Amino acid sequence: MQITIDLPQDLEQDLIRQATQSNIPIQTLILQALRQLTQTAPSPVSQWSDAVLSYSGIPDFPAFESYRDELLPPREPELF
């Protein structure tokens, strides 16, 4: 497969410099970068700390859902 992209000049110069320093063709450098990007495990969705994720609550405390019946229904918006 062949793909053509337009690179900003600064990125092009960085790629040329890195390829020259590594003594590899620029195409190889780009292929390595793309392989690394596609093979890297996705970052975890959750950014919560382990302390938050492992929190199990207080056993004697009533569940929040038990108060749902006492909540007021949402107000209807006034149209006029």
N, C-alpha and C positions, 0 to 999 in steps of 0.2 A: 504494500500500500504506500502511496505517496501522498503526503500532506504538505501544503504550502501555507506558511503563516508569515505575517509581517511582524517583525520584532522591533521594539523601540531601539534606537541606536545605542543607548547605554547598556541594555541587556545583551545586545549583539556583541559589543566590545567586551563585556564581562565573559561571555561564553568563549569568544576567541582567545582571550587571555588565559582562561582556565584550561582550555584544550591545549594551548601551547605549553603551559606550565606542566601539564600532565603528560605531554608528548603523545596525545591521542587525537584522532580526527574529531572535528566538532560534531559530526553525526553520531559518533560513538558516545561522546559526552552527553548529548541530548537523549539518546536512547537509554543510557544508564540512569539519567535523571527521571525519565518517564517510567522506567521499570521500578525504580525505587518508590516513586510516588504511587504507583498503582498496586504495589505489593505491600505497602505499609499498612498495618492494621488500623482501622478507623479509630479515631479518638473516642474515648468513652462519652456517651451522651450525658451522663450525670456528672456534675462537677461538685456534688455534695461530699463533704468529708465522711470518713468511715464512722465517726461518732454520730453523725446525723442519720446515716443510713442504717446503723445498727440499733438506733433508739427504738425500744419496744413499748414505751409508755409506762404509766403507773397503773398497776393492776387494780387498785381500789378506786381509781378515778373513773367517773362515768364517761363513756364514749361520746364524742362530739355529736355523733348522729342521733343520740338519744334526745337531743334538744331540738331537733328539726320541727317537731309538731308545735313547739312554742314560738317559732319564728313567724314574723308577720309576712304576709304575702307581698310581693313587689307591687309598688303603686303603678296604676295605669297612667301612662303619659297623657298630659293635657294637650289636645290637638288644637284648641283655639283659645 
